[in-house]
């Protein structure tokens, strides 16, 4: 990270460069960052760093967690990045893989990314069935009641999992996980296996099998999941379903520049 002297940070082009360096640093950390860490990284005082952070918050490019007092990039900055890249990189990197996975297994294939309130569906590849069972793009699924949410808690920002475990766990169905201890066990299991399922937990009769995708820096980028009736994706997904899904997740990770996908994304069998 380039260092900028205190005299240069005050105004003009150098102040803009410094602000961009801060944004880049926070974005690369794929989570929240505190003032002390930022001040240390840029070799400046916390008060000076705080002023720059306030400016970036006012501009809408950073948000601050009122509980942890840590900063992360905002949805506005993500939207700006999407516009500059002329499309959503995650979805573009996954499009052909989604289609291939759908053609192999027949189920609907969805991509999701993490937001504060849950996981948002950003892309859908419809199933080959004449009866469509899936989730709409733009929908937000609860962390504790979806396979994609469990994957996000297992592989995303640890602070996110802490908040989820400490917060309310509404019961969408009688099968929804409402006990923090059980949710933690599911998160640990997802981290160990490299995938998660959520039979009947969001909607009765529906199941999803999700696996994590990583970006070029090895950070959690989102999840790919197959979605269908529990008749076709059972409580204990088949070995073939787990294998094909995790292979697809690894391929998308490679498309995003990740070079160690096989380590984090393992197909280890179908039993829950």
C-alpha positions, 0 to 999 in steps of 0.5 A: 500500500503506498504511503502518502506523507501528512503534508500531502494528505491535506488537499488536492489530488493527493487527498483523492489518491489517499481516499482511493487507497483507503477504499481499495484497502477496505475492499480487499479485506472483504469485510469490516476494518477498524480505524486503528488498523487503517491508521497503522496500515497507512502510518497516520493518526487515528484522528486524521484517518477518521476524517477521511473515513467520515468524508467517504461515508458522507459520499456514500462509499463506506458504511460504519457498523454502529456496534463494532465501529468498523467500516466496510464498503457500501452498496453504492460503491459496489453498484459503481464498480458494477457500472464501470465493469459494464456488468456484474463480474460474478454473474459473468464469470459464472454464466457458462458454469451455471448453464453447464451445471443446470444441463447436467443436473436439471435443477435451477441454479442460482448465484447469491451474494451477501448483504447486511440483512441476508443473501441476495439472489443475483442470477438465476438459470431456470431448471429444465423442468416444465414446473419451475421451482426456484427463487427470484433474482433480487430476493433476499434469503435469511442467513439462518434459513437458507443454504446460501446463508449458511455458506455465507456465515461459514466462509464470509466475514466472521463478524457476520456470523457473530451477529447472526448467532446473537440476533433473532432467528425467525421461524419461517417453517417448523424446520427452520433453525431457531436455536443459535447452538444448532445454527453454529453447528450447521455453520461449522459443518458447512465450513468442514464440508464445503457446502450446505443444504436447507431442506424445508427451512425456508419454504416447505417442500423446497431444498437448496444445496449451496457451495462457496465461491472465492475471488482472486484474493481468496475472499468469499465472493458469493455462493452458487446453489442448485434449487428444487423440490425436496423430492429431487434434492433430498435432505441428504443430497446425493454424492453426484449433486455435491460433486457437480456443485462443488466442481462448479463452484471451484470453476467459477472461483478460477474464473474470478482469478482464484488459484486454490479453489480445490483446497477450500471447496471439497466434495466430501459426500452426500450424508448430512 
